[in-house]
Amino acid sequence: RGLLIALEFETNARPLVENLMTLGLLAKDTHGRTIRLTPPLSLTGPQAEAAFRLVQSAVAAWSA
C-alpha cells in the first residue's frame, strides 16, 4: 500500500524523470507526459516537503 501522486505536463516528461533521478528522487514517466510518484503511506511531512523541493528544482532546471 502507498500513495499515488501524478504530475502531468504538456511535453514529454522523460527528461524530467531522469533529472529527478540524479537528484535522488525516483519517479516513473507514464504515457509520455505524466510522472508518477509513489511514496509510502508512512511518508512524513518533512519528507514530502523535501520531495516537493526536488520536484520544484527539477522542473525549474528542465524549463530553463
LUMGU-631726 format. One record per residue (C-alpha): x, y, z. Coordinates in steps of 0.5 Angstrom, whole numbers, plus 2048, in hexadecimal, padded with zeros to 3 digits. Each point is the difference from the previous one (the first is absolute). Last residue first. Example, Ala and Ser with C-alpha at 12.3 -4.5 7.8 and 13.67 -1.06 7.14 Angstrom:
81B7FE80E;7FE7F9802;
***
This chain:
81E8367DB;7FA7FB801;8047FA802;804804805;7FA803803;7FC7F9800;8067FC803;800806806;7F97FF801;8007F9800;806800805;7FC805804;7FA7FC800;8047F9802;803804806;7F9803802;7FD7F9800;8067FD804;7FF806805;7F87FE801;8027F9801;7FE7FA7FB;7FE7FA803;7FB7FE7FB;8067FF7FB;8018057FB;7FE7FE7F9;8028067FB;7FD7FF7F9;8028057FA;7FC8017FA;8018037F9;8037F97FD;7FA7FC802;8047FE806;806803803;8027FD806;803803806;8067FF805;803806804;808801801;8018067FC;8037FC7FA;7FA7FC800;7FC806800;8048037FA;7FE7F97FC;7F8801802;8018077FD;8037FD7F9;7FA7FB800;7FB805801;7FE8017F8;7FC8077FF;7FA803803;8017FD807;7FC7FC805;8027FE807;7FE7FA804;7FF7FE807;7FF7F9803;8007FF807;8027F9803;7FE7F9801;
***
